[in-house]
Amino acid sequence: MTGITVQPRPNGFGAHILGVDLTLPLTPEIVLNLREIWLNHQVISFTDQPLDHAALERFTGYFGGYGNDPYVQSIEGHDHILEVRREPDEAIAPFGAAWHSDWSFQQTPPSATILHAKIVPPIGGETLYADGVRAFETLETSLRDDVESLTAIHSARRPYSREGYEKSGGPDRSMTILPSDKAWGTQEHPVVRTHPESGRKVLWVNPVYTIGIKGLSVADSEDLLGKLCAHALQEEFVYTHTWRENMLTMWDNRSVQHCAQGGYDGHRRVLHRTTVAGDQPF
């Protein structure tokens, strides 16, 4: 027995976990239990976890090697921790304020993303999560059959090319963004991926990094992607997560996309982020 209590959301997408102290090393039994809970609920959270850098790195390591995090400067001395920061006087949208799956433009995107809240504003700043499993399962049968054989094209160009960086107000951020011509590269992934651990099928396109459908015209690609993204982001598939200071949240990047919310102008918000390495989608 691990002493862990799971408080799932009513529809099972997302769960809060009690009875574990992440500031201390975890036993293999607890790690195995947490992994099972995470796979079942896709988004898990823990409150009252005052983690330093070493504890956050240790927790990340329980779930695999680090992911590759390009285009954003890491914390000095901690190459795998990014600081997601927005200052009170920043006039541009929060970092991550459009729906996306982290680094889906990579050949092997992260399996998990972990966020630890350091400074939480008194209002706003929620994160929205969307369930790609239910999105796939509820597609119209004919559309589901059509898209299962399609390949999507992903790229980092919109936010991280030099042009995208300037257009999105990158120079005005308190975070250090590292734009690059490499962001113009593309990566192909199936429109519907199979989760490598659960075996469930996932609708896996997103508005930021998915730029087209292989073999379709620009107009047809835009039409289909618009339809698929609109379906995936319906309210019934979305969980609104409210943060508290010292809360840690971890989500399955292979089946979940997310979107940072604003609404806290005049207040500072700081979170620390790590990713866990993943596999090539199939």
C-alpha positions as CSV (number, residue, x, y, z in Angstrom):
1,M,0.0,0.0,0.0
2,T,1.3,3.4,-0.9
3,G,-1.1,5.6,1.0
4,I,-2.0,7.6,-2.1
5,T,-5.5,9.0,-2.5
6,V,-6.8,9.9,-6.0
7,Q,-9.5,12.5,-6.5
8,P,-10.5,12.2,-10.2
9,R,-12.6,14.7,-12.0
10,P,-16.2,13.6,-12.7
11,N,-15.4,12.4,-16.3
12,G,-12.0,10.9,-15.3
13,F,-9.9,13.4,-17.4
14,G,-7.6,14.9,-14.8
15,A,-7.1,13.9,-11.1
16,H,-5.7,15.4,-7.9
17,I,-3.4,13.3,-5.8
18,L,-3.0,13.3,-2.1
19,G,-0.7,11.4,0.3
20,V,2.7,11.8,-1.4
21,D,5.5,14.2,-0.5
22,L,7.5,15.0,-3.7
23,T,10.2,16.8,-1.7
24,L,11.4,13.4,-0.6
25,P,12.7,10.5,-2.8
26,L,9.9,8.1,-3.9
27,T,10.0,4.4,-3.7
28,P,9.7,2.3,-6.9
29,E,6.2,1.2,-5.7
30,I,5.0,4.8,-5.4
31,V,6.5,5.7,-8.8
32,L,4.8,2.8,-10.4
33,N,1.5,3.8,-8.8
34,L,1.8,7.4,-9.9
35,R,2.6,6.3,-13.5
36,E,-0.6,4.2,-13.6
37,I,-2.7,7.1,-12.3
38,W,-1.1,9.5,-14.8
39,L,-1.8,7.1,-17.7
40,N,-5.4,6.6,-16.6
41,H,-6.2,10.3,-16.0
42,Q,-3.7,12.0,-18.4
43,V,-3.4,15.1,-16.2
44,I,-2.4,14.8,-12.5
45,S,-1.7,17.5,-9.9
46,F,-0.2,17.7,-6.4
47,T,-0.6,20.6,-3.9
48,D,1.7,21.8,-1.2
49,Q,4.9,20.6,-2.9
50,P,7.7,23.2,-2.1
51,L,10.2,21.8,-4.5
52,D,13.7,23.1,-5.2
53,H,15.4,22.6,-8.5
54,A,17.0,19.3,-7.4
55,A,13.6,17.9,-6.3
56,L,11.9,18.9,-9.5
57,E,14.7,17.2,-11.5
58,R,14.5,14.1,-9.4
59,F,10.7,13.8,-9.9
60,T,11.1,14.3,-13.6
61,G,13.7,11.5,-13.7
62,Y,11.3,9.0,-12.3
63,F,9.4,9.0,-15.6
64,G,12.3,8.9,-18.0
65,G,15.1,10.9,-19.5
66,Y,14.7,14.6,-20.2
67,G,13.1,15.9,-23.3
68,N,14.9,18.3,-25.7
69,D,13.6,21.8,-25.1
70,P,14.7,24.2,-27.8
71,Y,14.0,27.9,-28.4
72,V,13.7,28.9,-24.8
73,Q,16.6,29.7,-22.4
74,S,16.9,27.4,-19.5
75,I,17.6,28.3,-15.9
76,E,21.3,28.9,-15.3
77,G,23.0,25.7,-14.0
78,H,19.9,23.6,-14.8
79,D,19.8,22.9,-18.5
80,H,16.5,21.0,-18.3
81,I,14.4,23.5,-16.3
82,L,12.7,26.4,-18.1
83,E,11.2,29.3,-16.2
84,V,7.8,30.3,-17.5
85,R,7.6,33.9,-16.4
86,R,5.4,36.9,-17.0
87,E,6.0,40.2,-15.3
88,P,3.2,42.5,-14.0
89,D,3.8,45.1,-16.8
90,E,4.1,42.7,-19.8
91,A,1.6,43.8,-22.4
92,I,1.7,40.7,-24.7
93,A,-0.1,37.4,-24.4
94,P,1.2,34.8,-21.9
95,F,3.7,32.2,-23.1
96,G,1.8,29.2,-24.4
97,A,-1.4,31.1,-24.9
98,A,-2.5,29.2,-28.0
99,W,-3.6,25.6,-28.0
100,H,-0.7,23.2,-28.6
101,S,1.0,19.9,-27.8
102,D,4.5,20.6,-26.6
103,W,7.2,20.4,-29.3
104,S,5.0,18.3,-31.7
105,F,7.4,19.6,-34.4
106,Q,10.1,17.2,-33.1
107,Q,10.7,13.7,-34.4
108,T,10.2,12.4,-30.8
109,P,8.0,14.9,-28.9
110,P,8.0,14.8,-25.1
111,S,5.9,12.1,-23.4
112,A,5.2,14.4,-20.5
113,T,5.3,18.0,-19.4
114,I,5.7,18.9,-15.7
115,L,5.0,22.4,-14.3
116,H,5.7,23.6,-10.8
117,A,4.1,26.8,-9.6
118,K,6.4,29.2,-7.8
119,I,4.4,32.5,-8.0
120,V,0.7,32.4,-8.6
121,P,-1.4,35.5,-9.3
122,P,-4.5,36.1,-7.2
123,I,-6.7,36.1,-10.4
124,G,-6.5,34.4,-13.8
125,G,-3.6,32.3,-15.0
126,E,-5.5,29.0,-15.4
127,T,-4.3,26.3,-17.9
128,L,-6.8,24.6,-20.1
129,Y,-6.2,20.9,-21.1
130,A,-8.0,19.1,-23.9
131,D,-8.5,15.3,-24.1
132,G,-7.3,14.0,-27.4
133,V,-8.6,10.5,-26.7
134,R,-12.2,11.5,-26.3
135,A,-11.8,13.8,-29.3
136,F,-10.9,10.9,-31.5
137,E,-13.5,8.6,-30.1
138,T,-16.3,11.1,-30.7
139,L,-15.4,11.9,-34.3
140,E,-18.1,11.1,-36.9
141,T,-17.4,7.6,-38.1
142,S,-16.8,8.6,-41.7
143,L,-14.4,11.4,-40.7
144,R,-12.6,9.1,-38.3
145,D,-12.1,6.6,-41.0
146,D,-10.8,9.3,-43.4
147,V,-8.3,10.8,-41.1
148,E,-6.8,7.7,-39.6
149,S,-4.7,7.2,-42.8
150,L,-3.5,10.9,-43.0
151,T,-0.2,12.4,-42.1
152,A,0.1,15.9,-40.6
153,I,3.0,18.3,-41.1
154,H,4.3,20.0,-38.0
155,S,6.7,23.0,-37.7
156,A,8.0,25.5,-35.1
157,R,8.0,28.3,-37.6
158,R,4.9,30.2,-36.3
159,P,6.3,31.0,-32.8
160,Y,10.1,30.4,-33.1
161,S,11.3,31.5,-36.5
162,R,12.8,34.9,-36.5
163,E,9.8,36.2,-38.3
164,G,7.4,34.5,-35.9
165,Y,9.4,35.7,-32.9
166,E,9.0,39.3,-34.0
167,K,5.4,39.0,-34.9
168,S,4.4,37.4,-31.6
169,G,6.2,40.1,-29.5
170,G,9.1,37.8,-28.4
171,P,11.5,40.7,-27.8
172,D,9.1,42.1,-25.3
173,R,8.9,39.0,-23.1
174,S,10.6,38.7,-19.7
175,M,11.5,35.1,-20.8
176,T,14.4,34.7,-23.1
177,I,13.2,33.2,-26.4
178,L,15.8,31.8,-28.8
179,P,14.5,32.1,-32.3
180,S,16.2,30.2,-35.1
181,D,16.1,29.5,-38.8
182,K,15.8,25.8,-37.8
183,A,12.2,26.5,-36.8
184,W,11.3,26.5,-40.5
185,G,12.0,22.7,-40.6
186,T,9.1,20.3,-40.8
187,Q,8.3,16.9,-39.2
188,E,5.6,14.5,-40.3
189,H,3.3,12.7,-37.8
190,P,0.1,10.7,-38.1
191,V,-3.1,12.7,-37.7
192,V,-4.2,9.9,-35.4
193,R,-1.5,8.5,-33.2
194,T,-1.6,5.4,-31.0
195,H,-0.6,5.9,-27.4
196,P,2.5,3.7,-26.9
197,E,1.5,2.6,-23.4
198,S,-2.3,2.6,-23.2
199,G,-2.9,1.6,-26.9
200,R,-5.6,4.2,-27.1
201,K,-6.0,6.3,-30.3
202,V,-5.5,10.0,-30.1
203,L,-6.5,12.9,-32.4
204,W,-3.1,14.6,-32.5
205,V,-3.2,17.9,-34.4
206,N,-2.9,21.3,-32.8
207,P,-3.4,24.9,-34.0
208,V,0.2,26.2,-33.3
209,Y,2.5,23.5,-34.7
210,T,0.4,21.6,-37.2
211,I,0.7,23.6,-40.5
212,G,-0.7,21.2,-43.1
213,I,-1.9,17.7,-44.2
214,K,0.4,15.8,-46.5
215,G,-1.0,15.3,-50.0
216,L,-3.8,18.0,-49.6
217,S,-3.9,21.5,-51.1
218,V,-3.3,24.4,-48.8
219,A,-7.0,25.2,-48.8
220,D,-8.1,21.6,-48.1
221,S,-5.5,21.3,-45.4
222,E,-6.7,24.5,-43.7
223,D,-10.3,23.4,-43.9
224,L,-9.7,19.9,-42.5
225,L,-7.3,21.1,-39.7
226,G,-9.9,23.8,-38.8
227,K,-12.6,21.2,-38.5
228,L,-10.4,18.8,-36.5
229,C,-9.1,21.4,-34.1
230,A,-12.6,22.9,-33.5
231,H,-13.8,19.4,-32.7
232,A,-10.9,18.6,-30.4
233,L,-11.3,21.8,-28.4
234,Q,-15.0,21.6,-27.6
235,E,-15.9,22.5,-24.1
236,E,-16.9,18.9,-23.2
237,F,-13.3,17.8,-23.8
238,V,-11.6,20.6,-21.9
239,Y,-10.5,20.8,-18.2
240,T,-9.8,24.2,-16.7
241,H,-7.0,23.9,-14.2
242,T,-6.6,26.4,-11.4
243,W,-3.1,26.8,-9.9
244,R,-1.9,27.3,-6.4
245,E,1.6,28.2,-5.2
246,N,3.8,25.0,-4.8
247,M,1.4,23.0,-7.0
248,L,3.0,20.5,-9.4
249,T,1.0,19.4,-12.5
250,M,2.0,16.7,-15.0
251,W,0.3,15.9,-18.2
252,D,0.6,13.3,-20.9
253,N,1.8,15.2,-24.0
254,R,1.0,12.2,-26.2
255,S,-2.8,12.6,-25.7
256,V,-3.3,16.1,-24.3
257,Q,-3.0,19.6,-25.7
258,H,-3.0,22.7,-23.5
259,C,-3.4,26.5,-23.5
260,A,-2.2,29.1,-21.0
261,Q,-4.8,31.7,-19.9
262,G,-4.2,35.4,-19.1
263,G,-6.4,37.6,-16.9
264,Y,-3.8,38.5,-14.4
265,D,-2.3,41.8,-15.8
266,G,-0.5,43.7,-13.0
267,H,0.6,40.5,-11.3
268,R,3.7,38.3,-11.7
269,R,3.4,34.6,-12.6
270,V,6.3,32.2,-12.4
271,L,6.4,28.4,-13.0
272,H,9.2,26.0,-13.6
273,R,8.9,23.4,-16.4
274,T,10.6,20.2,-17.4
275,T,9.7,17.6,-20.1
276,V,10.2,13.9,-20.3
277,A,11.6,12.3,-23.4
278,G,9.1,10.5,-25.7
279,D,8.9,8.2,-28.7
280,Q,8.2,8.9,-32.4
281,P,4.4,8.9,-32.9
282,F,2.9,6.0,-34.8
